[in-house]
Amino acid sequence: MMEKAAGKLVVVMVLVTAAIFEGTRSLSLCDMSDDGLLACKPSATQPNPVDPPSEECCKALTGANLTCLCSYRNSWMLPSLGIDPDLALGLPAKCNLTTPADC
C-alpha cells in the first residue's frame, strides 16, 4: 500500500514539475504573448528602433492591456528585457490605438 502511495506521489510531482517548466517557457506581459512582445521589440529597442512598428506588433498591441503596459513605465522589467519604456509606450499611438489617459 505504501508503494502505491509513493507511486502516486511521484506521478503528481512529475506533473507539477512539467507544468512549472511549461509555464517558464513562455513570457506573457499585459495580455501580450511572447510572440507579440518579440514582434514589438525591434521598435522598442535602442539605438535604432524600427519605425513604423510591424503589422504583427500592432496586432499584438490590439489585444494587449494598455493600462497594464503603462504601469511598467518606471519599472526595471522592460529594461531588463532590452526594451526602452518610452519607445514601448509610444507604440500604441504609432499603431493608431488609443493610449490610456493615465499613461
C-alpha positions as CSV (number, residue, x, y, z in Angstrom):
1,M,0.0,0.0,0.0
2,M,2.9,2.3,0.8
3,E,4.3,1.7,-2.6
4,K,1.1,2.7,-4.3
5,A,1.0,6.0,-2.4
6,A,4.7,6.6,-3.2
7,G,4.0,5.9,-6.9
8,K,1.1,8.4,-7.0
9,L,3.2,11.0,-5.3
10,V,5.9,10.5,-7.9
11,V,3.3,10.9,-10.7
12,V,2.0,14.1,-9.1
13,M,5.5,15.5,-8.7
14,V,6.3,14.8,-12.4
15,L,3.1,16.6,-13.5
16,V,3.7,19.6,-11.3
17,T,7.3,19.9,-12.5
18,A,6.1,19.7,-16.1
19,A,3.5,22.4,-15.5
20,I,6.1,24.7,-13.9
21,F,8.5,24.1,-16.8
22,E,5.9,24.8,-19.4
23,G,5.0,28.0,-17.6
24,T,8.5,29.2,-17.7
25,R,9.0,28.6,-21.4
26,S,6.8,31.5,-22.4
27,L,6.6,35.1,-21.3
28,S,3.3,37.0,-21.2
29,L,3.0,40.6,-20.2
30,C,-0.2,42.5,-20.0
31,D,-2.1,40.1,-22.3
32,M,0.7,40.1,-24.9
33,S,2.2,36.7,-25.7
34,D,5.9,36.2,-26.1
35,D,5.4,36.3,-29.9
36,G,3.7,39.6,-29.6
37,L,6.5,41.0,-27.4
38,L,9.1,39.8,-29.8
39,A,7.3,41.4,-32.7
40,C,7.3,44.7,-31.0
41,K,10.8,44.6,-29.5
42,P,12.6,45.9,-32.7
43,S,10.5,49.0,-32.5
44,A,11.1,49.5,-28.7
45,T,14.9,48.8,-28.6
46,Q,17.6,51.5,-28.8
47,P,19.8,52.6,-30.5
48,N,18.0,52.1,-33.9
49,P,14.3,51.3,-33.3
50,V,12.3,50.1,-36.3
51,D,9.7,52.7,-37.3
52,P,6.9,52.1,-38.0
53,P,6.2,49.0,-35.9
54,S,5.4,45.8,-37.8
55,E,1.9,44.7,-38.5
56,E,2.4,41.8,-36.1
57,C,3.4,44.2,-33.4
58,C,0.3,46.3,-33.9
59,K,-1.9,43.2,-34.0
60,A,-0.4,42.1,-30.6
61,L,-0.9,45.6,-29.1
62,T,-4.6,45.5,-30.2
63,G,-5.2,42.7,-27.8
64,A,-2.9,44.0,-25.1
65,N,-4.0,45.6,-21.8
66,L,-2.5,49.0,-22.5
67,T,-3.3,50.3,-19.0
68,C,-1.2,47.4,-17.7
69,L,1.6,48.2,-20.1
70,C,1.6,51.8,-18.8
71,S,2.2,50.6,-15.3
72,Y,5.7,49.4,-16.4
73,R,6.8,52.9,-17.4
74,N,9.1,53.2,-14.4
75,S,9.7,49.5,-13.8
76,W,13.0,47.6,-14.1
77,M,11.1,44.9,-16.0
78,L,11.1,46.4,-19.5
79,P,14.8,47.5,-19.5
80,S,15.7,44.0,-18.2
81,L,14.2,42.7,-21.4
82,G,16.2,45.2,-23.5
83,I,13.0,47.3,-24.1
84,D,13.1,51.1,-23.8
85,P,9.9,52.0,-21.9
86,D,9.4,55.3,-23.6
87,L,9.7,53.7,-27.1
88,A,7.4,50.9,-26.0
89,L,4.7,53.2,-24.6
90,G,4.9,55.2,-27.9
91,L,3.9,52.1,-30.0
92,P,0.2,52.2,-29.4
93,A,-0.1,55.7,-31.0
94,K,2.1,54.5,-33.9
95,C,-0.4,51.6,-34.4
96,N,-3.3,54.1,-34.3
97,L,-4.5,52.8,-30.9
98,T,-5.8,55.0,-28.2
99,T,-3.4,55.3,-25.3
100,P,-5.0,55.4,-21.9
101,A,-5.2,58.9,-20.5
102,D,-3.3,58.0,-17.3
103,C,-0.4,56.6,-19.3
